[in-house]
Amino acid sequence: MSVDTLKKIWETYTNAWSESDDAKRQVLFENSLLPDCTYCDPMIETSGYKALGEYINELHRNIPGVKFVSTAFSGHHNRSITHWHMMDAANNVLTKGVSYGRYGDDGRLQQMVGFYELSPS
C-alpha cells in the first residue's frame, strides 16, 4: 500500500476518535478497522469495535468535544507511525502522543498502539 493510502485509512480511524455519535463512529470503524482489531495505550488493552467504542465513549464523557489531530505521519510496509495532539472543544492541546499502526491485507488497521504521557492527577 502507498503511504497516501495508509494515511487516508489512519485519518478515517482518527476521525472515529473525534466522533461522539456511535452510529457515525461505527461507519468510520468499518472503513478503517478490521473487526478483530486490537488497541492498547497506557490505560487499556482491548480488541474489537464494541470495546474500542466503549473506551472512546468514556473519553467523550470525560472530555466533551475531544478531538484528535494528526501532526505528522510516516508509513511503509503496511505499518505507520503518527504523531498527534488530543484537543478539547476550545482547541487547547491536552496531550501529545505517538501511535503505531499495523494494517491488514485489505488495508484496514489490525493493530493500533498509542503512546502518551499520563497526567499526574
BAFI-506579 format. One record per residue: x, y, z of N, C-alpha, C, O in turn. Coordinates in steps of 0.02 Angstrom, whole numbers, padded with zeros to 5 digits. Layout:
BEGIN
<rec <X,Y,Z>,<X,Y,Z>,<X,Y,Z>,<X,Y,Z>>
...
# end
This chain:
BEGIN
<rec <00041,-00059,00000>,<00000,00000,00000>,<00044,00062,00000>,<00097,00064,00031>>
<rec <00021,00113,-00034>,<00058,00176,-00035>,<00050,00212,00031>,<00003,00200,00069>>
<rec <00096,00257,00046>,<00092,00296,00107>,<00029,00339,00107>,<00000,00351,00159>>
<rec <00007,00362,00049>,<-00054,00402,00045>,<-00115,00360,00064>,<-00160,00385,00098>>
<rec <-00116,00297,00043>,<-00171,00253,00061>,<-00171,00239,00136>,<-00223,00242,00168>>
<rec <-00113,00225,00164>,<-00107,00214,00236>,<-00131,00275,00274>,<-00167,00269,00324>>
<rec <-00110,00333,00252>,<-00129,00395,00286>,<-00204,00407,00283>,<-00234,00428,00333>>
<rec <-00234,00393,00227>,<-00307,00401,00220>,<-00344,00356,00269>,<-00392,00377,00302>>
<rec <-00322,00293,00274>,<-00353,00246,00321>,<-00342,00270,00392>,<-00388,00268,00433>>
<rec <-00281,00292,00408>,<-00267,00316,00476>,<-00310,00376,00493>,<-00336,00380,00549>>
<rec <-00319,00422,00447>,<-00359,00481,00461>,<-00433,00463,00472>,<-00467,00495,00512>>
<rec <-00457,00412,00437>,<-00526,00389,00449>,<-00531,00362,00521>,<-00579,00376,00556>>
<rec <-00481,00324,00542>,<-00477,00299,00611>,<-00473,00357,00660>,<-00508,00356,00711>>
<rec <-00432,00406,00647>,<-00426,00465,00691>,<-00493,00500,00698>,<-00512,00520,00752>>
<rec <-00529,00506,00643>,<-00595,00538,00644>,<-00644,00499,00689>,<-00688,00528,00720>>
<rec <-00635,00433,00693>,<-00677,00393,00737>,<-00667,00413,00811>,<-00715,00413,00849>>
<rec <-00606,00429,00829>,<-00592,00451,00898>,<-00624,00518,00912>,<-00643,00532,00969>>
<rec <-00632,00560,00862>,<-00661,00626,00871>,<-00737,00626,00866>,<-00769,00677,00881>>
<rec <-00766,00570,00846>,<-00838,00565,00835>,<-00874,00541,00899>,<-00857,00489,00927>>
<rec <-00923,00579,00922>,<-00960,00560,00982>,<-01023,00520,00966>,<-01052,00489,01011>>
<rec <-01045,00520,00904>,<-01105,00482,00884>,<-01086,00410,00869>,<-01045,00396,00826>>
<rec <-01117,00362,00905>,<-01100,00292,00898>,<-01110,00266,00827>,<-01067,00230,00800>>
<rec <-01165,00283,00795>,<-01180,00258,00727>,<-01129,00285,00677>,<-01106,00247,00634>>
<rec <-01113,00348,00681>,<-01063,00377,00636>,<-00994,00347,00648>,<-00957,00334,00601>>
<rec <-00978,00336,00712>,<-00914,00306,00728>,<-00909,00235,00702>,<-00856,00213,00679>>
<rec <-00964,00198,00705>,<-00965,00129,00680>,<-00947,00127,00606>,<-00909,00084,00584>>
<rec <-00974,00174,00567>,<-00958,00176,00495>,<-00883,00190,00486>,<-00851,00160,00443>>
<rec <-00856,00236,00525>,<-00784,00251,00522>,<-00743,00189,00541>,<-00692,00174,00509>>
<rec <-00765,00153,00593>,<-00730,00091,00612>,<-00730,00042,00553>,<-00678,00014,00536>>
<rec <-00789,00030,00524>,<-00795,-00019,00470>,<-00751,-00001,00410>,<-00727,-00045,00375>>
<rec <-00741,00064,00399>,<-00700,00086,00342>,<-00625,00087,00357>,<-00585,00091,00311>>
<rec <-00606,00082,00421>,<-00535,00088,00437>,<-00507,00032,00479>,<-00446,00024,00483>>
<rec <-00549,-00008,00511>,<-00525,-00059,00558>,<-00552,-00128,00540>,<-00609,-00135,00518>>
<rec <-00511,-00179,00549>,<-00535,-00247,00546>,<-00578,-00261,00607>,<-00564,-00233,00661>>
<rec <-00630,-00302,00602>,<-00675,-00314,00659>,<-00639,-00340,00721>,<-00661,-00325,00777>>
<rec <-00585,-00378,00713>,<-00549,-00405,00770>,<-00486,-00365,00786>,<-00438,-00392,00814>>
<rec <-00486,-00302,00768>,<-00427,-00259,00780>,<-00411,-00257,00855>,<-00454,-00268,00898>>
<rec <-00347,-00244,00869>,<-00326,-00236,00939>,<-00302,-00164,00949>,<-00274,-00133,00903>>
<rec <-00313,-00139,01009>,<-00293,-00071,01027>,<-00264,-00074,01097>,<-00291,-00107,01141>>
<rec <-00209,-00037,01108>,<-00185,-00028,01176>,<-00152,00040,01182>,<-00124,00067,01135>>
<rec <-00156,00066,01243>,<-00121,00128,01263>,<-00105,00120,01337>,<-00118,00067,01365>>
<rec <-00076,00171,01370>,<-00058,00162,01440>,<-00116,00145,01487>,<-00105,00122,01543>>
<rec <-00178,00157,01464>,<-00237,00147,01507>,<-00273,00080,01496>,<-00307,00056,01541>>
<rec <-00267,00052,01435>,<-00310,-00005,01418>,<-00278,-00047,01363>,<-00236,-00024,01325>>
<rec <-00299,-00110,01360>,<-00284,-00154,01304>,<-00350,-00189,01287>,<-00380,-00219,01331>>
<rec <-00371,-00184,01225>,<-00437,-00209,01206>,<-00437,-00233,01134>,<-00388,-00226,01098>>
<rec <-00494,-00262,01114>,<-00500,-00283,01044>,<-00573,-00277,01021>,<-00619,-00283,01061>>
<rec <-00580,-00265,00957>,<-00647,-00262,00926>,<-00679,-00194,00930>,<-00661,-00151,00970>>
<rec <-00728,-00185,00886>,<-00764,-00121,00881>,<-00799,-00102,00945>,<-00795,-00045,00968>>
<rec <-00834,-00150,00975>,<-00875,-00134,01034>,<-00833,-00108,01092>,<-00848,-00055,01120>>
<rec <-00781,-00144,01109>,<-00740,-00123,01166>,<-00705,-00057,01152>,<-00700,-00014,01196>>
<rec <-00680,-00048,01091>,<-00647,00016,01075>,<-00698,00072,01076>,<-00682,00127,01101>>
<rec <-00757,00061,01050>,<-00810,00112,01052>,<-00829,00132,01123>,<-00840,00191,01136>>
<rec <-00832,00083,01168>,<-00847,00099,01238>,<-00792,00141,01269>,<-00807,00187,01307>>
<rec <-00730,00126,01253>,<-00674,00166,01279>,<-00677,00237,01252>,<-00665,00285,01290>>
<rec <-00692,00245,01189>,<-00698,00312,01160>,<-00757,00349,01190>,<-00752,00409,01203>>
<rec <-00813,00315,01202>,<-00870,00348,01234>,<-00852,00374,01303>,<-00872,00429,01321>>
<rec <-00814,00335,01341>,<-00792,00357,01407>,<-00749,00421,01401>,<-00756,00467,01441>>
<rec <-00705,00422,01352>,<-00664,00482,01341>,<-00708,00542,01327>,<-00697,00596,01353>>
<rec <-00760,00533,01284>,<-00805,00589,01268>,<-00846,00611,01328>,<-00863,00670,01334>>
<rec <-00863,00564,01373>,<-00899,00584,01434>,<-00854,00626,01479>,<-00877,00674,01510>>
<rec <-00790,00609,01482>,<-00743,00645,01525>,<-00719,00711,01494>,<-00704,00758,01531>>
<rec <-00715,00713,01428>,<-00691,00774,01394>,<-00738,00789,01335>,<-00723,00771,01278>>
<rec <-00795,00821,01349>,<-00842,00837,01294>,<-00807,00877,01239>,<-00770,00924,01253>>
<rec <-00820,00858,01177>,<-00790,00893,01120>,<-00719,00874,01104>,<-00687,00906,01063>>
<rec <-00693,00821,01137>,<-00624,00800,01125>,<-00615,00781,01051>,<-00660,00753,01019>>
<rec <-00557,00798,01026>,<-00540,00779,00957>,<-00466,00766,00952>,<-00427,00788,00994>>
<rec <-00448,00731,00899>,<-00378,00713,00887>,<-00357,00741,00820>,<-00394,00738,00771>>
<rec <-00297,00769,00818>,<-00269,00799,00758>,<-00201,00768,00745>,<-00157,00772,00788>>
<rec <-00192,00738,00687>,<-00127,00711,00668>,<-00080,00769,00650>,<-00100,00815,00614>>
<rec <-00019,00766,00675>,<00029,00819,00661>,<00087,00794,00616>,<00121,00835,00586>>
<rec <00097,00729,00612>,<00148,00700,00568>,<00130,00628,00556>,<00103,00594,00601>>
<rec <00145,00603,00496>,<00129,00534,00478>,<00185,00506,00435>,<00208,00538,00388>>
<rec <00205,00445,00451>,<00253,00407,00410>,<00228,00336,00405>,<00202,00308,00453>>
<rec <00237,00307,00346>,<00215,00238,00337>,<00254,00201,00285>,<00282,00231,00239>>
<rec <00257,00135,00293>,<00287,00090,00244>,<00269,00019,00263>,<00254,00005,00321>>
<rec <00270,-00027,00215>,<00260,-00099,00226>,<00200,-00114,00272>,<00205,-00155,00317>>
<rec <00144,-00080,00260>,<00082,-00090,00298>,<00089,-00074,00372>,<00057,-00105,00415>>
<rec <00132,-00026,00387>,<00142,-00002,00456>,<00147,00074,00454>,<00167,00104,00404>>
<rec <00129,00105,00510>,<00134,00179,00513>,<00149,00202,00584>,<00136,00168,00633>>
<rec <00175,00262,00586>,<00185,00300,00648>,<00152,00368,00638>,<00163,00400,00587>>
<rec <00113,00388,00686>,<00079,00453,00682>,<00090,00492,00746>,<00081,00465,00801>>
<rec <00110,00554,00740>,<00113,00600,00797>,<00047,00637,00797>,<00020,00655,00745>>
<rec <00020,00649,00857>,<-00046,00680,00861>,<-00052,00723,00924>,<-00013,00719,00971>>
<rec <-00104,00765,00922>,<-00124,00805,00981>,<-00196,00786,00999>,<-00238,00779,00955>>
<rec <-00209,00778,01063>,<-00277,00772,01087>,<-00298,00842,01110>,<-00263,00874,01149>>
<rec <-00355,00866,01084>,<-00376,00935,01097>,<-00445,00936,01127>,<-00486,00891,01115>>
<rec <-00458,00988,01166>,<-00525,00996,01194>,<-00568,01036,01146>,<-00546,01055,01092>>
<rec <-00630,01049,01165>,<-00678,01084,01121>,<-00655,01155,01104>,<-00676,01182,01053>>
<rec <-00613,01185,01146>,<-00587,01253,01134>,<-00521,01252,01095>,<-00487,01303,01090>>
<rec <-00502,01194,01069>,<-00440,01185,01031>,<-00376,01192,01072>,<-00324,01208,01045>>
<rec <-00381,01181,01138>,<-00322,01179,01180>,<-00291,01109,01175>,<-00327,01059,01178>>
<rec <-00226,01105,01169>,<-00192,01040,01168>,<-00190,01013,01239>,<-00162,01044,01284>>
<rec <-00220,00954,01248>,<-00221,00922,01314>,<-00162,00876,01323>,<-00134,00871,01378>>
<rec <-00143,00842,01270>,<-00085,00798,01272>,<-00061,00786,01201>,<-00098,00796,01153>>
<rec <00002,00766,01196>,<00031,00748,01132>,<00051,00675,01136>,<00069,00650,01189>>
<rec <00047,00640,01080>,<00064,00570,01081>,<00088,00545,01013>,<00091,00582,00964>>
<rec <00104,00482,01013>,<00127,00447,00953>,<00090,00380,00950>,<00082,00347,01002>>
<rec <00068,00361,00891>,<00034,00296,00884>,<00066,00256,00827>,<00089,00283,00777>>
<rec <00065,00191,00838>,<00089,00143,00789>,<00029,00107,00760>,<-00017,00089,00797>>
<rec <00028,00096,00695>,<-00025,00057,00664>,<00003,00002,00621>,<00054,00011,00587>>
<rec <-00031,-00056,00621>,<-00015,-00111,00576>,<-00078,-00127,00538>,<-00132,-00135,00568>>
<rec <-00072,-00132,00473>,<-00129,-00139,00428>,<-00134,-00210,00401>,<-00084,-00243,00388>>
<rec <-00196,-00233,00394>,<-00209,-00300,00367>,<-00204,-00301,00291>,<-00193,-00249,00259>>
<rec <-00213,-00360,00263>,<-00208,-00369,00191>,<-00259,-00327,00152>,<-00245,-00308,00095>>
<rec <-00317,-00314,00182>,<-00368,-00275,00146>,<-00359,-00200,00156>,<-00399,-00160,00130>>
<rec <-00306,-00180,00193>,<-00291,-00109,00202>,<-00316,-00080,00267>,<-00292,-00028,00288>>
<rec <-00363,-00113,00300>,<-00387,-00086,00363>,<-00339,-00103,00420>,<-00301,-00151,00416>>
<rec <-00342,-00062,00471>,<-00297,-00071,00529>,<-00315,-00134,00568>,<-00374,-00149,00580>>
<rec <-00263,-00171,00587>,<-00274,-00229,00629>,<-00245,-00219,00699>,<-00264,-00254,00746>>
<rec <-00198,-00172,00706>,<-00169,-00159,00772>,<-00152,-00085,00777>,<-00123,-00055,00732>>
<rec <-00172,-00056,00834>,<-00156,00014,00849>,<-00128,00017,00920>,<-00156,-00012,00966>>
<rec <-00073,00052,00928>,<-00041,00060,00992>,<-00026,00133,01003>,<00009,00164,00963>>
<rec <-00053,00162,01056>,<-00043,00233,01072>,<00005,00243,01129>,<00005,00205,01178>>
<rec <00047,00294,01122>,<00096,00312,01174>,<00086,00385,01191>,<00085,00428,01147>>
<rec <00078,00399,01255>,<00072,00468,01279>,<00087,00470,01354>,<00085,00418,01387>>
<rec <00101,00529,01379>,<00115,00537,01449>,<00049,00544,01487>,<00005,00581,01467>>
<rec <00043,00507,01542>,<-00015,00514,01585>,<-00006,00575,01629>,<00049,00588,01653>>
<rec <-00059,00613,01640>,<-00054,00670,01685>,<-00050,00645,01756>,<-00076,00592,01772>>
<rec <-00016,00684,01799>,<-00006,00662,01869>,<-00072,00659,01909>,<-00075,00626,01960>>
<rec <-00124,00694,01885>,<-00186,00697,01925>,<-00231,00638,01915>,<-00284,00634,01946>>
# end
